[in-house]
Amino acid sequence: MTGTIRMLSPSKVVSIAKDGRSYASQGGGAVIDAHESDVHALDSAGYTPVAPSGATAARPPAPAKGQRFLDTTLGKLVIADAAGIWRDPVTGVAV
């Protein structure tokens, strides 16, 4: 499955081009959703991977316990419990 990974930008300004895709950091605190095949190059340039990301409909349907996903529809990180139910890690509510 090809998807995106939420990445935190490094504090320095960095520009990366890979496989026809371009990324330019805006400094610390900025986030981007990068193609998963670009994560290693971005990580090497100072970006920090957070979690796979995408719309609610793009969540894996049968997640493993502890699997994380940055749900861009909800605008929050969700984590799968032992039963494979996606939950808000702050409230514990199924989302």
LUMTOR-742365 format. One record per residue (C-alpha): residue in one letter; x, y negated, z negated. Coordinates in nm, 3 decimals, padded with zeros to 5 digits, always signed. Example, Ala and Ser with C-alpha at 12.3 -4.5 7.8 and 13.67 -1.06 7.14 Angstrom:
BEGIN
<rec><r>A</r><c1>+01.230</c1><c2>+00.450</c2><c3>-00.780</c3></rec>
<rec><r>S</r><c1>+01.367</c1><c2>+00.106</c2><c3>-00.714</c3></rec>
END
This chain:
BEGIN
<rec><r>M</r><c1>+00.000</c1><c2>+00.000</c2><c3>+00.000</c3></rec>
<rec><r>T</r><c1>+00.134</c1><c2>-00.340</c2><c3>+00.092</c3></rec>
<rec><r>G</r><c1>+00.042</c1><c2>-00.620</c2><c3>-00.143</c3></rec>
<rec><r>T</r><c1>+00.166</c1><c2>-00.926</c2><c3>-00.319</c3></rec>
<rec><r>I</r><c1>+00.355</c1><c2>-00.983</c2><c3>-00.640</c3></rec>
<rec><r>R</r><c1>+00.312</c1><c2>-01.297</c2><c3>-00.853</c3></rec>
<rec><r>M</r><c1>+00.653</c1><c2>-01.459</c2><c3>-00.904</c3></rec>
<rec><r>L</r><c1>+00.768</c1><c2>-01.743</c2><c3>-01.131</c3></rec>
<rec><r>S</r><c1>+00.997</c1><c2>-01.993</c2><c3>-00.958</c3></rec>
<rec><r>P</r><c1>+01.347</c1><c2>-02.055</c2><c3>-01.086</c3></rec>
<rec><r>S</r><c1>+01.426</c1><c2>-02.395</c2><c3>-01.238</c3></rec>
<rec><r>K</r><c1>+01.660</c1><c2>-02.476</c2><c3>-00.949</c3></rec>
<rec><r>V</r><c1>+01.532</c1><c2>-02.546</c2><c3>-00.597</c3></rec>
<rec><r>V</r><c1>+01.583</c1><c2>-02.233</c2><c3>-00.385</c3></rec>
<rec><r>S</r><c1>+01.476</c1><c2>-02.158</c2><c3>-00.027</c3></rec>
<rec><r>I</r><c1>+01.453</c1><c2>-01.801</c2><c3>+00.103</c3></rec>
<rec><r>A</r><c1>+01.353</c1><c2>-01.669</c2><c3>+00.445</c3></rec>
<rec><r>K</r><c1>+01.284</c1><c2>-01.298</c2><c3>+00.490</c3></rec>
<rec><r>D</r><c1>+01.112</c1><c2>-01.110</c2><c3>+00.773</c3></rec>
<rec><r>G</r><c1>+00.957</c1><c2>-01.427</c2><c3>+00.910</c3></rec>
<rec><r>R</r><c1>+00.826</c1><c2>-01.543</c2><c3>+00.571</c3></rec>
<rec><r>S</r><c1>+00.966</c1><c2>-01.851</c2><c3>+00.397</c3></rec>
<rec><r>Y</r><c1>+00.966</c1><c2>-01.932</c2><c3>+00.027</c3></rec>
<rec><r>A</r><c1>+01.080</c1><c2>-02.257</c2><c3>-00.134</c3></rec>
<rec><r>S</r><c1>+01.076</c1><c2>-02.303</c2><c3>-00.510</c3></rec>
<rec><r>Q</r><c1>+00.945</c1><c2>-02.627</c2><c3>-00.652</c3></rec>
<rec><r>G</r><c1>+01.133</c1><c2>-02.583</c2><c3>-00.979</c3></rec>
<rec><r>G</r><c1>+01.054</c1><c2>-02.404</c2><c3>-01.304</c3></rec>
<rec><r>G</r><c1>+00.692</c1><c2>-02.336</c2><c3>-01.387</c3></rec>
<rec><r>A</r><c1>+00.569</c1><c2>-02.299</c2><c3>-01.029</c3></rec>
<rec><r>V</r><c1>+00.421</c1><c2>-01.966</c2><c3>-00.918</c3></rec>
<rec><r>I</r><c1>+00.395</c1><c2>-01.794</c2><c3>-00.581</c3></rec>
<rec><r>D</r><c1>+00.244</c1><c2>-01.471</c2><c3>-00.454</c3></rec>
<rec><r>A</r><c1>+00.514</c1><c2>-01.301</c2><c3>-00.248</c3></rec>
<rec><r>H</r><c1>+00.500</c1><c2>-01.005</c2><c3>-00.013</c3></rec>
<rec><r>E</r><c1>+00.607</c1><c2>-00.701</c2><c3>-00.216</c3></rec>
<rec><r>S</r><c1>+00.892</c1><c2>-00.620</c2><c3>+00.023</c3></rec>
<rec><r>D</r><c1>+01.045</c1><c2>-00.963</c2><c3>-00.052</c3></rec>
<rec><r>V</r><c1>+01.056</c1><c2>-00.923</c2><c3>-00.431</c3></rec>
<rec><r>H</r><c1>+01.416</c1><c2>-00.797</c2><c3>-00.450</c3></rec>
<rec><r>A</r><c1>+01.549</c1><c2>-01.091</c2><c3>-00.246</c3></rec>
<rec><r>L</r><c1>+01.347</c1><c2>-01.341</c2><c3>-00.448</c3></rec>
<rec><r>D</r><c1>+01.450</c1><c2>-01.180</c2><c3>-00.779</c3></rec>
<rec><r>S</r><c1>+01.815</c1><c2>-01.204</c2><c3>-00.671</c3></rec>
<rec><r>A</r><c1>+01.761</c1><c2>-01.575</c2><c3>-00.598</c3></rec>
<rec><r>G</r><c1>+01.629</c1><c2>-01.640</c2><c3>-00.950</c3></rec>
<rec><r>Y</r><c1>+01.254</c1><c2>-01.582</c2><c3>-00.918</c3></rec>
<rec><r>T</r><c1>+01.092</c1><c2>-01.373</c2><c3>-01.192</c3></rec>
<rec><r>P</r><c1>+00.838</c1><c2>-01.101</c2><c3>-01.099</c3></rec>
<rec><r>V</r><c1>+00.520</c1><c2>-01.105</c2><c3>-01.312</c3></rec>
<rec><r>A</r><c1>+00.279</c1><c2>-00.842</c2><c3>-01.175</c3></rec>
<rec><r>P</r><c1>+00.106</c1><c2>-00.726</c2><c3>-00.857</c3></rec>
<rec><r>S</r><c1>-00.150</c1><c2>-00.989</c2><c3>-00.758</c3></rec>
<rec><r>G</r><c1>-00.460</c1><c2>-01.039</c2><c3>-00.550</c3></rec>
<rec><r>A</r><c1>-00.836</c1><c2>-01.074</c2><c3>-00.556</c3></rec>
<rec><r>T</r><c1>-01.053</c1><c2>-00.862</c2><c3>-00.786</c3></rec>
<rec><r>A</r><c1>-01.142</c1><c2>-00.639</c2><c3>-00.490</c3></rec>
<rec><r>A</r><c1>-00.770</c1><c2>-00.566</c2><c3>-00.436</c3></rec>
<rec><r>R</r><c1>-00.716</c1><c2>-00.414</c2><c3>-00.782</c3></rec>
<rec><r>P</r><c1>-00.607</c1><c2>-00.049</c2><c3>-00.774</c3></rec>
<rec><r>P</r><c1>-00.923</c1><c2>+00.161</c2><c3>-00.827</c3></rec>
<rec><r>A</r><c1>-00.766</c1><c2>+00.418</c2><c3>-01.063</c3></rec>
<rec><r>P</r><c1>-00.498</c1><c2>+00.234</c2><c3>-01.261</c3></rec>
<rec><r>A</r><c1>-00.260</c1><c2>+00.403</c2><c3>-01.502</c3></rec>
<rec><r>K</r><c1>-00.264</c1><c2>+00.310</c2><c3>-01.870</c3></rec>
<rec><r>G</r><c1>-00.078</c1><c2>-00.019</c2><c3>-01.915</c3></rec>
<rec><r>Q</r><c1>-00.080</c1><c2>-00.111</c2><c3>-01.546</c3></rec>
<rec><r>R</r><c1>-00.090</c1><c2>-00.489</c2><c3>-01.496</c3></rec>
<rec><r>F</r><c1>-00.254</c1><c2>-00.693</c2><c3>-01.222</c3></rec>
<rec><r>L</r><c1>-00.274</c1><c2>-01.069</c2><c3>-01.179</c3></rec>
<rec><r>D</r><c1>-00.635</c1><c2>-01.114</c2><c3>-01.067</c3></rec>
<rec><r>T</r><c1>-00.643</c1><c2>-01.430</c2><c3>-00.855</c3></rec>
<rec><r>T</r><c1>-01.024</c1><c2>-01.432</c2><c3>-00.845</c3></rec>
<rec><r>L</r><c1>-01.042</c1><c2>-01.454</c2><c3>-01.225</c3></rec>
<rec><r>G</r><c1>-00.716</c1><c2>-01.646</c2><c3>-01.259</c3></rec>
<rec><r>K</r><c1>-00.582</c1><c2>-01.412</c2><c3>-01.527</c3></rec>
<rec><r>L</r><c1>-00.365</c1><c2>-01.114</c2><c3>-01.597</c3></rec>
<rec><r>V</r><c1>-00.561</c1><c2>-00.793</c2><c3>-01.658</c3></rec>
<rec><r>I</r><c1>-00.431</c1><c2>-00.466</c2><c3>-01.802</c3></rec>
<rec><r>A</r><c1>-00.569</c1><c2>-00.114</c2><c3>-01.766</c3></rec>
<rec><r>D</r><c1>-00.653</c1><c2>+00.079</c2><c3>-02.081</c3></rec>
<rec><r>A</r><c1>-00.610</c1><c2>+00.455</c2><c3>-02.131</c3></rec>
<rec><r>A</r><c1>-00.945</c1><c2>+00.520</c2><c3>-01.958</c3></rec>
<rec><r>G</r><c1>-00.841</c1><c2>+00.320</c2><c3>-01.649</c3></rec>
<rec><r>I</r><c1>-01.068</c1><c2>+00.024</c2><c3>-01.730</c3></rec>
<rec><r>W</r><c1>-00.931</c1><c2>-00.320</c2><c3>-01.650</c3></rec>
<rec><r>R</r><c1>-00.934</c1><c2>-00.542</c2><c3>-01.961</c3></rec>
<rec><r>D</r><c1>-00.852</c1><c2>-00.899</c2><c3>-02.057</c3></rec>
<rec><r>P</r><c1>-00.545</c1><c2>-00.859</c2><c3>-02.282</c3></rec>
<rec><r>V</r><c1>-00.647</c1><c2>-01.160</c2><c3>-02.495</c3></rec>
<rec><r>T</r><c1>-01.007</c1><c2>-01.060</c2><c3>-02.572</c3></rec>
<rec><r>G</r><c1>-01.013</c1><c2>-00.687</c2><c3>-02.491</c3></rec>
<rec><r>V</r><c1>-01.326</c1><c2>-00.737</c2><c3>-02.281</c3></rec>
<rec><r>A</r><c1>-01.366</c1><c2>-00.522</c2><c3>-01.967</c3></rec>
<rec><r>V</r><c1>-01.325</c1><c2>-00.739</c2><c3>-01.658</c3></rec>
END
